[in-house]
Amino acid sequence: MLFNTAVFLIFFVLIYLLYWSVRGPARLYVIVASSIFFYGFWSPPFAVHFLGIVFLNYFLIHRIRKAESKKGWLAALILLDVINLFFFKYFYFFLQILSDSTGLSLFTRDVFNSYLQSEFSIRGIVLPLAISFYTFQLIAYAVDTYRGEIERKHSLIQYLTFITFFPQLVAGPIVRHSEFFYQVEDPYSIRPDHKKLIGGIYLLLQGLVKKILIADNLVPHTNLIFSQPERFDWFTLVAGCFAFGAQLYCDFSGYTDLARGQGKLLGIELPENFFAPYFSRSVRALWNNWHRTLTSWLRDYVYIAMGGQSVSFARTQFNVILTWGLVGLWHGASYNYLLLGVYHGCFIAIEIQYRRMQKTGRIPVLSERFPKLRSLQSVSGPVYTLGILGAGFVMFITPDLETAITMYKRMFSGAEGERSVYAGWFFGAFLITMVFNLFQLRSHEIRENRIWIYYPALFLMSFLVAALLGAFAPGSEDFFYFKF
């Protein structure tokens, strides 16, 4: 059930009407029931599996609270969640590593799937929807409980609301307890208000424009270019990187807009995931502004736990590269994603060391000596960051490492080939994406004394968006991050 379909619209309208027709704790029960139905609409068996994992986590969290030896129960909970994630998401990649390192056909996917088919009548291991997202939320809640950061014991219905909340269940944002529970601990305090209603509708309209009008229209082109790079000339391949930059941002940022908009309409605020990432002046800043709930999670529960920057130079570099290797693997189980994470990690490690050398005076801070350089850095910084990001897109979307290498060779050698007639549209779409990034640099506070202005403006905007969707909507495409 995709957010950008008529089926979901009917579902949400019914849930919205039911939600606001009841009061107090009943609203939480409406959220949980609708969220389970939402997940089960994709796969009833996996909905049972999902609930089983959630209930086991809730039980183990109680043991963490009560036991004298809390570390053992925390280890059991993390092991449960990691094994669950590994089996469904990384088992085939593990087999591929074994196959590549030993050369034995026994470890190939086809042989393993044939065994499953013959012995258990199962075609293969299917990746459950949202497993990466809900796993991180479960682990974060447990670790925060262990650390004593969650003082209040939450009821089962509150915990289920936090984990299963359908607007952000499938592709985030990854919500922390401090960002959510204060809103549902007293269900009677959840009330509709003009600001949330107006903000929610605006985010829904913006998300639909990003997803359907931009991202979905680019999907056929980027799929073709990145799967057959040998067919196109270097200019089309470069333009394809810009197109994918527009597609990925509008797809994922559009999903976040839709999730946050639905949350506002239900009286619950969800965190923003994007802060104008394409205007970032460094790769490190980029990852503080892109998918922020993921990178902050890995910073707090992996990077800092390993010592962060408070250790030696070599250990800091190792911590950075390992953490971003995990960022890559979180996105997908393949060599491409692992190398992509290490690629970004190397640039971040270099930037961290560069900053350290500036602080110690080993390298001069040129912008302090020459203030006029600051305006130049406001342009050169984003250009440098987008160059690193664009080159990395090749590993992000190509189906395998061989295809990625082929594309890199053709891009940087000025190879000849077919030139796409849509190259101009690719660059145009990226410019539109930069405008959306620009919006995120500005605050959009809704003023109470001008509420009456917003409703007619939203009506006109809704009419315009509906007309554009009717004219240019290519069809319902899955959100890109659903596969993570």
C-alpha positions in Angstrom: 0.0 0.0 0.0 2.0 3.0 -1.3 1.5 6.5 0.0 1.1 7.7 -3.6 -2.0 5.5 -4.5 -5.7 5.9 -4.3 -5.9 2.8 -2.0 -3.8 4.5 0.6 -5.7 7.7 0.3 -9.0 5.9 1.2 -7.2 4.1 4.0 -5.8 7.3 5.5 -9.1 9.2 5.3 -10.9 6.4 7.1 -8.2 6.2 9.8 -8.2 10.0 10.1 -11.9 10.2 10.7 -11.9 7.3 13.2 -8.8 8.6 15.0 -10.3 12.0 15.7 -13.7 10.5 16.6 -12.3 8.8 19.7 -10.5 10.2 22.7 -7.6 9.4 24.9 -5.9 5.9 24.8 -8.4 4.8 22.2 -6.4 6.9 19.7 -3.3 4.8 20.4 -5.3 1.6 19.8 -6.5 3.1 16.4 -2.9 3.8 15.4 -1.6 0.4 16.4 -4.5 -1.5 14.7 -4.2 0.6 11.5 -0.4 0.2 11.5 -0.7 -3.6 11.8 -3.2 -3.7 9.0 -1.0 -1.4 6.9 2.0 -3.7 7.3 -0.1 -6.9 6.9 -1.6 -5.5 3.7 1.9 -6.2 2.2 2.3 -9.6 3.8 0.2 -11.1 6.6 2.9 -13.7 7.6 5.5 -11.1 7.9 3.2 -8.9 10.0 3.0 -11.8 12.4 6.8 -12.1 12.3 7.2 -8.4 12.9 4.8 -8.4 15.9 6.7 -11.4 17.3 10.0 -9.5 17.2 8.4 -6.4 18.8 6.8 -8.5 21.7 10.1 -10.3 22.3 11.9 -6.9 22.5 9.3 -5.6 24.9 9.7 -8.6 27.2 13.5 -8.3 27.1 13.3 -4.6 27.9 11.4 -5.5 31.0 14.1 -7.9 32.0 16.7 -5.2 31.4 14.8 -2.9 33.8 14.4 -5.5 36.6 17.6 -7.6 36.4 20.7 -6.9 38.4 22.9 -8.0 35.5 21.4 -5.9 32.8 24.2 -6.3 30.3 23.3 -10.0 29.6 19.7 -9.2 28.8 20.7 -6.3 26.6 23.2 -8.5 24.7 20.4 -11.1 24.2 18.0 -8.4 22.8 20.6 -7.0 20.4 21.6 -10.5 19.3 18.0 -11.3 18.6 17.5 -8.2 16.5 20.9 -8.5 14.7 20.3 -12.2 13.8 16.8 -11.3 12.5 18.3 -8.5 10.3 21.3 -10.6 9.2 19.2 -13.6 8.2 16.7 -11.7 6.0 19.0 -9.0 4.6 22.5 -10.2 4.6 22.4 -14.0 4.3 22.7 -14.0 0.5 25.6 -11.5 0.7 27.3 -13.8 3.2 26.9 -16.7 0.8 28.3 -14.6 -2.0 31.4 -13.8 0.1 31.8 -17.5 0.8 31.4 -18.4 -2.8 33.9 -15.8 -4.0 36.5 -16.7 -1.4 36.2 -20.5 -1.8 35.1 -20.9 -5.4 32.5 -23.5 -4.3 29.2 -23.5 -6.2 27.7 -24.9 -3.0 27.5 -21.4 -1.6 25.7 -19.7 -4.6 22.3 -18.3 -4.3 20.8 -20.6 -6.9 22.0 -23.7 -5.2 20.8 -22.5 -1.8 17.4 -21.6 -3.2 17.1 -25.0 -4.9 17.7 -26.6 -1.5 15.0 -24.4 0.1 12.6 -25.3 -2.8 13.2 -29.0 -2.6 13.2 -29.4 1.2 10.8 -26.7 2.4 8.9 -25.6 -0.8 10.2 -22.1 -0.3 11.6 -20.2 -3.3 14.0 -18.0 -1.4 14.5 -15.6 1.5 12.3 -12.5 1.1 13.4 -9.3 2.7 10.7 -8.1 5.1 9.4 -4.6 4.6 11.0 -1.9 6.9 13.3 -4.4 8.7 16.3 -2.1 8.7 14.2 0.8 10.1 12.3 -1.0 12.8 15.4 -2.9 13.9 17.3 0.3 14.6 14.4 1.8 16.5 14.1 -1.4 18.7 17.8 -1.4 19.5 18.0 2.3 20.2 15.1 2.1 22.7 16.7 -0.9 24.4 20.2 0.7 24.7 18.7 3.9 26.0 16.8 1.9 28.6 20.0 0.1 29.6 21.8 3.5 29.9 19.0 4.8 32.2 18.0 7.5 29.7 14.4 6.2 29.7 13.2 6.6 33.3 9.5 6.0 32.8 8.2 2.5 32.0 6.0 2.8 29.0 2.9 0.6 28.5 2.7 -2.0 25.8 0.3 0.1 23.7 2.6 3.1 23.9 5.6 1.0 22.9 3.6 -0.5 20.0 2.6 3.0 18.9 6.2 4.0 18.9 7.5 1.1 16.9 4.6 0.5 14.4 3.4 4.1 13.7 2.5 3.5 10.0 3.5 7.0 8.5 7.2 6.3 9.3 7.2 2.6 9.7 8.4 1.6 6.2 11.2 4.1 5.4 11.7 6.3 8.5 12.6 8.7 9.8 14.2 6.5 12.5 12.6 8.0 15.6 14.2 8.1 19.1 12.2 7.8 22.3 12.9 11.4 23.2 11.3 12.6 19.9 8.1 10.5 20.3 6.9 9.4 23.7 6.3 12.9 25.2 3.6 13.2 22.6 1.7 10.0 23.4 2.3 9.6 27.2 -0.9 11.6 27.8 -3.1 10.7 24.8 -5.7 13.3 26.0 -3.2 16.0 25.1 -3.2 15.1 21.4 -5.5 17.7 19.8 -5.9 19.0 16.3 -4.7 22.5 15.7 -4.5 24.8 12.8 -0.7 24.9 12.6 -0.3 21.1 12.3 -3.2 20.8 9.9 -1.8 23.5 7.6 1.7 22.2 7.9 0.6 18.6 7.3 -1.3 19.4 4.1 1.6 21.5 2.8 4.0 18.6 3.4 1.7 16.1 1.7 1.5 18.3 -1.4 5.2 18.9 -1.5 5.9 15.2 -1.0 3.6 14.3 -3.9 5.3 16.8 -6.2 8.7 15.5 -5.3 7.8 11.8 -5.6 5.4 11.6 -8.5 6.3 14.5 -10.7 10.1 14.4 -10.4 11.3 11.1 -9.0 8.9 8.7 -10.7 9.4 10.4 -14.1 13.2 10.0 -13.8 13.1 6.3 -12.8 12.9 4.7 -16.3 15.8 6.9 -17.5 18.1 6.2 -14.6 17.3 2.5 -14.6 18.3 2.3 -18.3 21.4 4.4 -18.1 22.9 2.7 -15.0 22.1 -0.8 -16.1 23.5 -0.3 -19.6 26.3 2.2 -19.3 28.2 0.7 -22.3 25.4 1.9 -24.5 25.7 5.7 -23.8 28.3 8.4 -24.2 30.1 10.1 -21.3 27.9 13.1 -21.3 24.7 11.1 -20.9 26.4 9.1 -18.1 27.3 12.3 -16.3 23.8 13.7 -16.9 22.4 10.4 -15.5 24.3 11.0 -12.2 22.6 14.4 -11.9 19.2 12.7 -12.8 19.7 10.1 -10.1 20.7 12.9 -7.6 17.4 14.5 -8.3 15.5 11.2 -8.2 17.0 10.0 -4.9 16.5 13.2 -3.1 13.0 13.8 -4.3 12.0 10.1 -3.7 13.4 9.9 -0.1 12.8 13.5 0.9 9.3 13.2 -0.6 8.6 10.1 1.5 9.8 12.0 4.6 7.4 14.9 3.7 4.5 12.5 3.3 5.3 10.7 6.6 5.7 13.9 8.5 2.6 15.4 6.9 0.5 12.4 8.0 2.0 12.6 11.4 1.0 16.2 11.8 -2.5 15.4 10.6 -2.7 12.9 13.4 -1.3 15.4 15.9 2.2 13.8 16.1 5.4 15.5 15.1 8.1 13.4 13.4 11.7 14.6 13.0 13.0 16.1 9.7 15.4 13.8 7.8 16.9 16.4 5.4 18.5 19.8 6.0 19.4 21.1 2.5 22.0 18.3 2.0 23.0 19.5 -1.5 24.2 22.8 -0.1 26.6 21.1 2.3 30.2 22.3 2.2 31.9 19.0 3.1 31.1 15.3 2.9 30.9 15.3 6.7 28.3 18.0 6.6 26.5 16.2 3.9 25.9 13.2 6.1 24.8 15.5 9.0 22.1 16.8 6.6 21.1 13.7 4.6 19.1 10.9 6.2 20.1 12.6 9.5 18.2 10.1 11.7 20.3 7.2 10.3 23.7 9.0 10.6 22.9 10.3 14.1 21.9 6.7 15.1 25.2 5.3 13.9 27.1 8.2 15.5 25.5 7.6 18.9 25.4 3.8 19.0 28.4 2.8 17.0 30.9 5.6 16.3 30.9 7.2 19.8 30.7 3.7 21.4 34.0 2.8 19.7 35.6 6.0 21.0 34.8 8.5 18.2 37.5 11.1 17.9 38.6 10.9 21.5 41.2 8.2 20.6 44.4 8.1 18.7 44.7 9.2 15.1 44.8 5.7 13.6 41.9 4.5 15.8 39.8 7.6 14.8 40.3 6.9 11.1 39.4 3.2 11.7 36.2 4.3 13.6 35.1 6.6 10.8 35.7 4.2 8.0 34.1 1.3 9.8 31.0 3.4 10.7 30.5 4.5 7.2 31.1 1.0 5.9 28.1 0.1 8.0 26.2 3.0 6.5 26.9 1.5 3.1 25.9 -2.0 4.2 22.7 -0.7 5.9 21.7 0.5 2.4 22.2 -2.8 0.8 23.9 -6.2 1.0 26.5 -6.0 -1.8 30.0 -5.1 -2.5 28.8 -1.9 -4.2 27.2 -0.6 -1.0 30.1 -1.6 1.2 32.6 0.2 -1.1 30.3 3.2 -1.3 30.2 3.5 2.5 34.0 3.1 2.7 34.4 5.6 -0.1 32.4 8.3 1.9 34.2 7.2 5.1 37.6 7.9 3.6 36.7 11.4 2.6 35.2 12.1 6.1 38.3 10.7 7.7 40.5 13.1 5.6 38.2 16.0 6.5 38.4 15.2 10.2 42.2 15.1 10.1 42.3 18.3 8.0 40.2 20.1 10.7 42.5 18.7 13.5 45.6 20.0 11.7 43.9 23.4 11.3 43.1 23.5 15.1 46.7 22.7 16.0 48.1 25.3 13.6 49.8 22.8 11.3 47.7 24.0 8.4 46.6 27.7 8.2 42.9 28.6 8.1 42.9 30.5 4.8 39.4 32.0 5.3 40.7 33.7 8.5 43.7 35.2 6.8 41.8 36.1 3.6 38.1 36.9 4.5 37.2 37.2 0.9 37.7 33.5 0.5 34.6 32.8 2.6 32.3 33.7 -0.3 34.3 31.5 -2.6 34.0 28.6 -0.1 30.2 29.0 -0.1 30.3 27.9 -3.7 33.4 25.7 -3.9 32.3 23.6 -0.8 29.0 22.4 -2.3 30.6 21.8 -5.7 33.3 19.6 -4.1 30.6 17.8 -2.0 28.3 17.2 -5.0 31.2 16.0 -7.1 32.0 13.3 -4.4 28.4 12.4 -4.0 27.7 12.2 -7.7 30.6 9.9 -8.3 29.4 7.7 -5.5 25.9 7.5 -7.1 27.4 5.1 -9.6 28.1 2.5 -6.9 24.7 3.2 -5.4 22.5 2.3 -8.3 24.5 0.1 -10.7 23.5 -3.6 -10.3 27.0 -4.9 -9.6 30.6 -3.9 -9.3 31.5 -4.8 -12.9 28.8 -2.4 -14.3 30.0 0.3 -11.9 33.6 0.0 -13.2 32.4 0.1 -16.8 30.5 3.3 -16.1 33.4 4.9 -14.4 35.7 4.1 -17.3 33.3 5.5 -19.9 32.5 8.6 -17.8 36.2 9.6 -17.3 37.5 8.6 -20.7 35.1 10.7 -22.8 33.6 7.6 -24.4 31.4 7.9 -27.4 28.0 6.3 -27.7 24.3 7.1 -27.7 23.3 10.5 -26.3 20.0 10.7 -24.5 17.6 13.3 -25.8 16.5 13.8 -22.2 19.9 15.1 -20.9 18.5 18.6 -20.6 15.6 17.4 -18.5 18.1 15.6 -16.2 19.9 18.8 -15.4 16.6 20.7 -15.2 15.3 18.2 -12.7 18.4 18.6 -10.6 18.0 22.4 -10.6 14.4 21.9 -9.3 15.8 19.7 -6.6 18.2 22.4 -5.6 15.2 24.8 -5.2 13.7 22.3 -2.8 17.0 22.2 -0.9 16.9 26.0 -0.8 13.4 25.8 0.9 15.0 23.7 3.7 17.4 26.5 4.5 14.5 28.8 5.5 12.1 28.4 8.4 8.4 28.3 7.5 6.7 29.4 10.7 2.9 29.5 10.5 1.6 32.7 12.1 -1.5 32.4 14.1 -2.7 35.9 13.2 -2.6 34.9 9.5 -4.3 31.5 9.6 -7.0 32.7 7.3 -4.5 33.3 4.5 -3.2 29.7 4.4 -6.4 27.8 3.7 -7.2 29.5 0.4 -3.5 29.2 -0.6 -3.5 25.5 0.2 -6.7 25.1 -1.8 -5.2 26.7 -4.8 -2.0 24.7 -4.3 -4.0 21.4 -4.1 -5.8 22.3 -7.3 -2.5 23.0 -9.1 -0.9 19.8 -7.8 -3.9 17.7 -8.8 -3.8 19.2 -12.3 0.0 18.5 -12.6 -0.5 14.9 -11.3 -3.2 14.3 -13.8 -1.1 15.6 -16.7 2.4 14.2 -15.8 2.0 11.3 -13.3 3.7 8.3 -14.9 2.3 5.6 -12.5 2.9 4.4 -9.0 6.6 3.5 -8.4 7.9 2.0 -5.2 9.8 4.4 -2.9 13.5 3.8 -3.4 14.2 3.2 0.3 11.6 0.5 0.6 14.2 -2.1 -0.3 16.4 -1.1 2.6 
